[in-house]
Amino acid sequence: MTTIYFVRHAKPNYQNHNDRLRELTEKGLEDSRSVTAFLSDKKIDLILSSPYRRAIDTIKNFADKNEMPILIVDDFRERKVDTAWIDDFESFCKSQWEDFNFKLPGGESLKEVQSRNIRALKKILQKYKGKNIVIGTHGTSLSTIIHYFNPSFGYENFQEIRNFMPWILQFDFFANDFVSMRQYRLCKNLWREIFP
């Protein structure tokens, strides 16, 4: 069995419009220590991450405490929205979930995001069979992975999880085959399993 813990980053500083360099807030840094506590008994063999700072910083405390490197996988980066910051993010999100091929000039469609995330996931499953793996990731990227294994996951579900930061999903695979998914949300410094 291969178990992957996808860790959606903690609360970032949205005043920083540089997607790659957007740091965590003080609350986000505090919550990253709760991520460490959650992962502490999971016998993690390997840590991977999106190249974006908020994803790395959410799992860095765990990596540092366990003296493990964080290996960067570029394909787990967040969706590129556009070449510029957009103000009407809600309408944009809805358009993307209604049409998986919709994108702004210079941006990515959810189909493109899903394709590169699943490609990266399949490589990891092939290379690290039987391991327990942490992957630092993002809300939209992770949602496209969920949608791949559960096509009924759509815009309404995405809206429900929009503010879950951090958020952890445990995926279990037998060989390359998906077996199950469990999700955990941090509530008042306690991790609670969320049932669909």
DRENROTI-690524 format. One line per 2 residues: number of its first residue (from 0); their letters; for each residue x, y, z of N, C-alpha, C. Coordinates in nm, 2 decimals, always signed. Layout:
NUM	A	X,Y,Z,X,Y,Z,X,Y,Z | ...
END
This chain:
0	MT	+0.08,-0.12,+0.00,+0.00,+0.00,+0.00,+0.09,+0.12,+0.00 | +0.06,+0.22,-0.09,+0.12,+0.35,-0.09,+0.03,+0.45,-0.04
2	TI	+0.07,+0.53,+0.06,-0.02,+0.63,+0.12,+0.04,+0.77,+0.10 | -0.04,+0.85,+0.04,+0.00,+0.99,+0.01,-0.08,+1.09,+0.10
4	YF	-0.01,+1.17,+0.17,-0.08,+1.28,+0.25,-0.06,+1.41,+0.17 | -0.17,+1.45,+0.10,-0.16,+1.58,+0.03,-0.19,+1.69,+0.14
6	VR	-0.10,+1.78,+0.15,-0.12,+1.89,+0.25,-0.14,+2.02,+0.18 | -0.27,+2.06,+0.18,-0.30,+2.20,+0.12,-0.24,+2.30,+0.22
8	HA	-0.17,+2.40,+0.16,-0.10,+2.50,+0.24,-0.19,+2.57,+0.35 | -0.12,+2.62,+0.45,-0.19,+2.70,+0.55,-0.22,+2.84,+0.49
10	KP	-0.28,+2.93,+0.58,-0.32,+3.06,+0.53,-0.21,+3.15,+0.48 | -0.22,+3.19,+0.36,-0.12,+3.28,+0.30,-0.15,+3.43,+0.31
12	NY	-0.05,+3.51,+0.28,-0.07,+3.65,+0.28,-0.11,+3.70,+0.14 | -0.24,+3.72,+0.13,-0.30,+3.76,+0.00,-0.26,+3.90,-0.05
14	QN	-0.20,+3.98,+0.04,-0.15,+4.11,+0.00,-0.03,+4.10,-0.09 | +0.04,+3.98,-0.09,+0.15,+3.95,-0.18,+0.09,+3.89,-0.30
16	HN	+0.09,+3.96,-0.42,+0.03,+3.91,-0.54,+0.13,+3.82,-0.62 | +0.25,+3.80,-0.57,+0.34,+3.71,-0.64,+0.31,+3.57,-0.60
18	DR	+0.25,+3.49,-0.69,+0.20,+3.36,-0.66,+0.31,+3.26,-0.61 | +0.42,+3.27,-0.67,+0.53,+3.18,-0.63,+0.59,+3.21,-0.50
20	LR	+0.60,+3.34,-0.46,+0.67,+3.38,-0.34,+0.57,+3.42,-0.23 | +0.44,+3.40,-0.24,+0.34,+3.44,-0.14,+0.37,+3.36,-0.01
22	EL	+0.40,+3.43,+0.10,+0.44,+3.36,+0.22,+0.31,+3.33,+0.31 | +0.33,+3.26,+0.41,+0.22,+3.23,+0.51,+0.21,+3.35,+0.60
24	TE	+0.09,+3.37,+0.66,+0.06,+3.46,+0.76,+0.11,+3.41,+0.89 | +0.11,+3.49,+1.00,+0.15,+3.43,+1.13,+0.06,+3.32,+1.17
26	KG	-0.07,+3.33,+1.14,-0.16,+3.22,+1.17,-0.12,+3.09,+1.09 | -0.09,+3.12,+0.96,-0.05,+3.01,+0.88,+0.08,+2.94,+0.93
28	LE	+0.17,+3.01,+0.98,+0.30,+2.95,+1.04,+0.26,+2.87,+1.16 | +0.17,+2.93,+1.24,+0.13,+2.86,+1.36,+0.06,+2.72,+1.32
30	DS	-0.03,+2.73,+1.22,-0.10,+2.61,+1.18,+0.00,+2.51,+1.12 | +0.11,+2.55,+1.06,+0.20,+2.46,+1.00,+0.26,+2.37,+1.11
32	RS	+0.27,+2.41,+1.23,+0.31,+2.33,+1.34,+0.21,+2.22,+1.38 | +0.08,+2.25,+1.35,-0.02,+2.15,+1.37,-0.01,+2.05,+1.26
34	VT	+0.03,+2.08,+1.14,+0.05,+1.99,+1.04,+0.16,+1.89,+1.08 | +0.27,+1.94,+1.14,+0.38,+1.86,+1.20,+0.32,+1.76,+1.30
36	AF	+0.24,+1.81,+1.39,+0.18,+1.72,+1.49,+0.10,+1.61,+1.42 | +0.02,+1.64,+1.32,-0.06,+1.54,+1.25,+0.02,+1.43,+1.19
38	LS	+0.13,+1.48,+1.12,+0.22,+1.38,+1.05,+0.31,+1.30,+1.14 | +0.33,+1.34,+1.26,+0.44,+1.29,+1.35,+0.43,+1.14,+1.36
40	DK	+0.32,+1.08,+1.36,+0.31,+0.93,+1.38,+0.28,+0.85,+1.25 | +0.30,+0.92,+1.14,+0.26,+0.86,+1.01,+0.37,+0.78,+0.94
42	KI	+0.49,+0.78,+1.00,+0.60,+0.70,+0.94,+0.63,+0.75,+0.80 | +0.65,+0.87,+0.78,+0.67,+0.93,+0.65,+0.81,+0.90,+0.60
44	DL	+0.81,+0.85,+0.47,+0.94,+0.81,+0.41,+1.00,+0.92,+0.32 | +0.91,+1.01,+0.27,+0.95,+1.11,+0.17,+0.86,+1.23,+0.17
46	IL	+0.92,+1.35,+0.14,+0.85,+1.47,+0.14,+0.87,+1.54,+0.00 | +0.76,+1.57,-0.06,+0.76,+1.64,-0.19,+0.68,+1.77,-0.18
48	SS	+0.70,+1.86,-0.27,+0.62,+1.98,-0.27,+0.61,+2.05,-0.40 | +0.50,+2.13,-0.42,+0.50,+2.23,-0.52,+0.61,+2.32,-0.49
50	PY	+0.66,+2.39,-0.60,+0.77,+2.49,-0.58,+0.73,+2.62,-0.51 | +0.60,+2.64,-0.49,+0.55,+2.77,-0.43,+0.58,+2.77,-0.28
52	RR	+0.62,+2.89,-0.24,+0.67,+2.91,-0.10,+0.56,+2.87,+0.00 | +0.44,+2.90,-0.01,+0.34,+2.87,+0.09,+0.32,+2.72,+0.11
54	AI	+0.33,+2.65,+0.00,+0.32,+2.50,+0.01,+0.45,+2.45,+0.08 | +0.56,+2.49,+0.05,+0.69,+2.45,+0.11,+0.69,+2.48,+0.26
56	DT	+0.65,+2.61,+0.29,+0.65,+2.65,+0.43,+0.56,+2.58,+0.52 | +0.45,+2.53,+0.46,+0.35,+2.46,+0.54,+0.40,+2.32,+0.59
58	IK	+0.49,+2.26,+0.52,+0.55,+2.13,+0.56,+0.69,+2.14,+0.60 | +0.75,+2.26,+0.60,+0.89,+2.28,+0.63,+0.92,+2.25,+0.78
60	NF	+0.83,+2.28,+0.87,+0.85,+2.25,+1.01,+0.86,+2.10,+1.03 | +0.78,+2.03,+0.97,+0.78,+1.88,+0.98,+0.91,+1.83,+0.92
62	AD	+0.95,+1.88,+0.80,+1.07,+1.83,+0.74,+1.20,+1.86,+0.82 | +1.20,+1.98,+0.88,+1.32,+2.02,+0.96,+1.32,+1.94,+1.09
64	KN	+1.21,+1.91,+1.15,+1.21,+1.83,+1.27,+1.26,+1.69,+1.25 | +1.23,+1.64,+1.13,+1.27,+1.50,+1.10,+1.39,+1.49,+1.01
66	EM	+1.46,+1.61,+0.99,+1.58,+1.61,+0.91,+1.56,+1.55,+0.78 | +1.45,+1.58,+0.71,+1.43,+1.52,+0.58,+1.42,+1.64,+0.47
68	PI	+1.48,+1.61,+0.36,+1.47,+1.71,+0.25,+1.33,+1.72,+0.19 | +1.30,+1.84,+0.14,+1.17,+1.86,+0.06,+1.21,+1.86,-0.09
70	LI	+1.16,+1.76,-0.16,+1.19,+1.74,-0.30,+1.08,+1.82,-0.38 | +1.13,+1.91,-0.47,+1.03,+1.99,-0.54,+0.98,+1.92,-0.67
72	VD	+0.85,+1.92,-0.69,+0.79,+1.86,-0.81,+0.71,+1.98,-0.87 | +0.76,+2.03,-0.98,+0.71,+2.15,-1.04,+0.56,+2.13,-1.09
74	DF	+0.53,+2.01,-1.13,+0.39,+1.98,-1.18,+0.28,+1.99,-1.07 | +0.32,+1.99,-0.94,+0.23,+2.01,-0.83,+0.20,+2.16,-0.80
76	RE	+0.25,+2.25,-0.88,+0.23,+2.39,-0.86,+0.08,+2.43,-0.87 | +0.04,+2.54,-0.82,-0.09,+2.59,-0.83,-0.12,+2.63,-0.97
78	RK	-0.25,+2.63,-1.01,-0.30,+2.68,-1.14,-0.26,+2.82,-1.17 | -0.22,+2.84,-1.29,-0.19,+2.98,-1.33,-0.32,+3.04,-1.38
80	VD	-0.36,+3.15,-1.31,-0.49,+3.21,-1.34,-0.47,+3.30,-1.47 | -0.38,+3.39,-1.47,-0.36,+3.49,-1.57,-0.22,+3.55,-1.55
82	TA	-0.18,+3.64,-1.64,-0.05,+3.71,-1.63,-0.07,+3.82,-1.53 | -0.19,+3.86,-1.49,-0.21,+3.97,-1.40,-0.31,+3.92,-1.29
84	WI	-0.31,+3.99,-1.18,-0.41,+3.97,-1.07,-0.55,+4.00,-1.12 | -0.65,+3.91,-1.08,-0.79,+3.94,-1.12,-0.87,+3.96,-1.00
86	DD	-0.96,+4.06,-1.01,-1.04,+4.09,-0.89,-1.17,+4.01,-0.87 | -1.23,+3.97,-0.98,-1.35,+3.89,-0.98,-1.32,+3.74,-0.98
88	FE	-1.26,+3.69,-0.87,-1.21,+3.55,-0.87,-1.33,+3.45,-0.86 | -1.44,+3.49,-0.80,-1.55,+3.40,-0.79,-1.61,+3.36,-0.93
90	SF	-1.63,+3.46,-1.01,-1.68,+3.43,-1.15,-1.59,+3.35,-1.23 | -1.46,+3.38,-1.21,-1.36,+3.30,-1.28,-1.36,+3.16,-1.24
92	CK	-1.36,+3.13,-1.11,-1.37,+2.99,-1.06,-1.49,+2.92,-1.11 | -1.60,+2.98,-1.10,-1.73,+2.92,-1.15,-1.72,+2.88,-1.30
94	SQ	-1.66,+2.97,-1.38,-1.65,+2.95,-1.52,-1.55,+2.83,-1.54 | -1.45,+2.82,-1.46,-1.36,+2.70,-1.48,-1.42,+2.57,-1.44
96	WE	-1.50,+2.57,-1.34,-1.56,+2.44,-1.29,-1.67,+2.40,-1.39 | -1.74,+2.50,-1.45,-1.84,+2.47,-1.54,-1.79,+2.42,-1.68
98	DF	-1.67,+2.46,-1.71,-1.60,+2.42,-1.83,-1.45,+2.40,-1.80 | -1.42,+2.27,-1.79,-1.28,+2.24,-1.75,-1.17,+2.28,-1.85
100	NF	-1.22,+2.33,-1.97,-1.12,+2.38,-2.07,-1.11,+2.54,-2.07 | -1.19,+2.60,-1.98,-1.20,+2.75,-1.98,-1.07,+2.80,-1.92
102	KL	-1.01,+2.90,-1.98,-0.89,+2.97,-1.92,-0.88,+3.11,-1.97 | -0.81,+3.19,-1.90,-0.79,+3.33,-1.94,-0.66,+3.33,-2.02
104	PG	-0.64,+3.43,-2.10,-0.51,+3.44,-2.18,-0.39,+3.44,-2.09 | -0.30,+3.35,-2.12,-0.18,+3.33,-2.03,-0.20,+3.25,-1.91
106	GE	-0.33,+3.19,-1.89,-0.35,+3.11,-1.78,-0.37,+2.96,-1.82 | -0.41,+2.88,-1.72,-0.43,+2.74,-1.74,-0.58,+2.70,-1.72
108	SL	-0.62,+2.60,-1.79,-0.75,+2.55,-1.76,-0.74,+2.44,-1.65 | -0.85,+2.41,-1.59,-0.85,+2.30,-1.49,-0.81,+2.17,-1.55
110	KE	-0.84,+2.15,-1.68,-0.80,+2.02,-1.74,-0.65,+2.02,-1.75 | -0.59,+2.13,-1.79,-0.44,+2.13,-1.79,-0.38,+2.11,-1.66
112	VQ	-0.43,+2.17,-1.55,-0.38,+2.15,-1.42,-0.40,+2.01,-1.37 | -0.52,+1.95,-1.40,-0.54,+1.81,-1.36,-0.44,+1.72,-1.44
114	SR	-0.42,+1.74,-1.56,-0.33,+1.65,-1.64,-0.19,+1.65,-1.59 | -0.14,+1.77,-1.55,+0.00,+1.77,-1.50,+0.01,+1.71,-1.36
116	NI	-0.09,+1.74,-1.28,-0.09,+1.68,-1.14,-0.10,+1.53,-1.15 | -0.19,+1.48,-1.23,-0.21,+1.33,-1.24,-0.09,+1.27,-1.30
118	RA	-0.03,+1.33,-1.39,+0.10,+1.28,-1.45,+0.21,+1.27,-1.35 | +0.22,+1.37,-1.26,+0.32,+1.37,-1.16,+0.29,+1.26,-1.05
120	LK	+0.16,+1.25,-1.02,+0.12,+1.15,-0.92,+0.15,+1.01,-0.97 | +0.12,+0.98,-1.09,+0.15,+0.85,-1.15,+0.30,+0.81,-1.15
122	KI	+0.38,+0.91,-1.17,+0.52,+0.89,-1.17,+0.57,+0.86,-1.02 | +0.51,+0.93,-0.93,+0.54,+0.90,-0.79,+0.50,+0.77,-0.74
124	LQ	+0.38,+0.73,-0.78,+0.33,+0.59,-0.75,+0.42,+0.48,-0.81 | +0.47,+0.51,-0.92,+0.55,+0.41,-0.99,+0.69,+0.40,-0.92
126	KY	+0.74,+0.52,-0.88,+0.88,+0.53,-0.83,+0.89,+0.49,-0.68 | +0.78,+0.52,-0.61,+0.79,+0.51,-0.46,+0.68,+0.41,-0.41
128	KG	+0.67,+0.30,-0.47,+0.56,+0.20,-0.43,+0.59,+0.16,-0.28 | +0.48,+0.15,-0.21,+0.48,+0.11,-0.07,+0.53,+0.21,+0.03
130	KN	+0.55,+0.33,-0.01,+0.60,+0.44,+0.08,+0.49,+0.52,+0.14 | +0.52,+0.59,+0.25,+0.43,+0.69,+0.30,+0.49,+0.83,+0.26
132	IV	+0.41,+0.91,+0.19,+0.46,+1.03,+0.13,+0.38,+1.15,+0.16 | +0.45,+1.26,+0.19,+0.38,+1.39,+0.21,+0.40,+1.47,+0.08
134	IG	+0.29,+1.54,+0.04,+0.31,+1.63,-0.08,+0.24,+1.76,-0.04 | +0.32,+1.87,-0.04,+0.27,+2.01,-0.02,+0.21,+2.06,-0.14
136	TH	+0.08,+2.10,-0.13,+0.01,+2.14,-0.25,-0.08,+2.25,-0.23 | -0.18,+2.27,-0.32,-0.27,+2.39,-0.32,-0.42,+2.34,-0.34
138	GT	-0.51,+2.43,-0.31,-0.65,+2.40,-0.31,-0.70,+2.36,-0.45 | -0.67,+2.44,-0.55,-0.72,+2.41,-0.68,-0.65,+2.28,-0.74
140	SL	-0.52,+2.27,-0.73,-0.45,+2.16,-0.78,-0.51,+2.03,-0.71 | -0.52,+2.03,-0.58,-0.57,+1.92,-0.51,-0.72,+1.89,-0.55
142	ST	-0.80,+1.99,-0.57,-0.94,+1.96,-0.61,-0.94,+1.89,-0.75 | -0.85,+1.93,-0.84,-0.85,+1.86,-0.97,-0.81,+1.71,-0.95
144	II	-0.73,+1.68,-0.86,-0.69,+1.54,-0.83,-0.81,+1.47,-0.77 | -0.88,+1.53,-0.68,-1.00,+1.47,-0.63,-1.10,+1.44,-0.74
146	HY	-1.12,+1.54,-0.83,-1.21,+1.53,-0.94,-1.18,+1.41,-1.03 | -1.05,+1.39,-1.05,-1.00,+1.28,-1.13,-1.05,+1.15,-1.08
148	FN	-1.04,+1.13,-0.95,-1.09,+1.00,-0.89,-1.23,+1.00,-0.85 | -1.29,+1.12,-0.84,-1.44,+1.13,-0.81,-1.50,+1.24,-0.89
150	PS	-1.54,+1.21,-1.02,-1.58,+1.32,-1.11,-1.70,+1.40,-1.06 | -1.77,+1.35,-0.96,-1.89,+1.43,-0.90,-1.84,+1.55,-0.82
152	FG	-1.71,+1.56,-0.79,-1.66,+1.67,-0.72,-1.65,+1.79,-0.81 | -1.73,+1.90,-0.78,-1.74,+2.01,-0.87,-1.73,+2.14,-0.79
154	YE	-1.79,+2.24,-0.86,-1.78,+2.38,-0.81,-1.83,+2.40,-0.66 | -1.95,+2.34,-0.63,-2.00,+2.35,-0.50,-1.91,+2.29,-0.39
156	NF	-1.85,+2.17,-0.43,-1.75,+2.11,-0.33,-1.63,+2.20,-0.32 | -1.58,+2.26,-0.43,-1.47,+2.34,-0.42,-1.50,+2.46,-0.33
158	QE	-1.62,+2.52,-0.34,-1.65,+2.63,-0.26,-1.65,+2.59,-0.11 | -1.69,+2.47,-0.08,-1.70,+2.42,+0.06,-1.56,+2.41,+0.12
160	IR	-1.46,+2.38,+0.04,-1.32,+2.36,+0.09,-1.23,+2.49,+0.07 | -1.29,+2.59,+0.01,-1.20,+2.71,-0.02,-1.12,+2.76,+0.10
162	NF	-1.19,+2.76,+0.21,-1.12,+2.82,+0.33,-1.06,+2.72,+0.42 | -1.05,+2.59,+0.38,-0.98,+2.49,+0.46,-0.83,+2.50,+0.44
164	MP	-0.77,+2.57,+0.53,-0.62,+2.60,+0.52,-0.56,+2.59,+0.66 | -0.48,+2.49,+0.69,-0.44,+2.38,+0.60,-0.55,+2.28,+0.59
166	WI	-0.53,+2.18,+0.50,-0.63,+2.08,+0.48,-0.55,+1.95,+0.43 | -0.58,+1.84,+0.49,-0.50,+1.72,+0.46,-0.59,+1.61,+0.40
168	LQ	-0.55,+1.56,+0.29,-0.62,+1.44,+0.23,-0.52,+1.32,+0.22 | -0.57,+1.21,+0.27,-0.49,+1.09,+0.27,-0.55,+1.00,+0.16
170	FD	-0.46,+0.97,+0.06,-0.50,+0.89,-0.05,-0.42,+0.75,-0.03 | -0.49,+0.64,-0.04,-0.43,+0.51,-0.04,-0.44,+0.45,-0.18
172	FF	-0.33,+0.39,-0.22,-0.32,+0.32,-0.35,-0.26,+0.18,-0.33 | -0.32,+0.08,-0.40,-0.26,-0.05,-0.41,-0.20,-0.06,-0.55
174	AN	-0.06,-0.07,-0.55,+0.01,-0.05,-0.68,-0.03,+0.09,-0.73 | -0.08,+0.09,-0.85,-0.12,+0.22,-0.91,-0.27,+0.25,-0.89
176	DF	-0.34,+0.16,-0.83,-0.49,+0.17,-0.82,-0.53,+0.24,-0.70 | -0.62,+0.34,-0.72,-0.68,+0.42,-0.61,-0.77,+0.32,-0.52
178	VS	-0.75,+0.33,-0.39,-0.82,+0.25,-0.30,-0.92,+0.33,-0.22 | -0.87,+0.44,-0.16,-0.96,+0.52,-0.07,-0.90,+0.66,-0.05
180	MR	-0.99,+0.75,+0.01,-0.95,+0.88,+0.04,-1.01,+0.92,+0.17 | -0.93,+0.98,+0.26,-0.99,+1.04,+0.38,-0.94,+1.18,+0.39
182	QY	-1.02,+1.27,+0.45,-0.98,+1.41,+0.46,-0.99,+1.46,+0.60 | -0.90,+1.55,+0.63,-0.89,+1.61,+0.77,-0.88,+1.76,+0.76
184	RL	-0.95,+1.82,+0.86,-0.96,+1.96,+0.87,-0.91,+2.01,+1.01 | -0.84,+2.11,+1.01,-0.79,+2.17,+1.14,-0.90,+2.26,+1.20
186	CK	-0.96,+2.22,+1.31,-1.06,+2.30,+1.38,-1.02,+2.33,+1.52 | -0.99,+2.45,+1.56,-0.95,+2.49,+1.69,-0.83,+2.41,+1.74
188	NL	-0.73,+2.40,+1.65,-0.61,+2.33,+1.68,-0.62,+2.18,+1.69 | -0.73,+2.13,+1.65,-0.75,+1.98,+1.65,-0.78,+1.93,+1.51
190	WR	-0.72,+1.82,+1.47,-0.75,+1.77,+1.34,-0.88,+1.68,+1.35 | -0.97,+1.70,+1.26,-1.10,+1.62,+1.26,-1.12,+1.56,+1.12
192	EI	-1.15,+1.44,+1.12,-1.18,+1.38,+0.99,-1.32,+1.43,+0.94 | -1.32,+1.46,+0.81,-1.44,+1.51,+0.75,-1.50,+1.40,+0.67
194	FP	-1.63,+1.38,+0.69,-1.70,+1.27,+0.61,-1.79,+1.34,+0.51 | -1.78,+1.29,+0.38,-1.86,+1.35,+0.27,-2.01,+1.33,+0.30
END
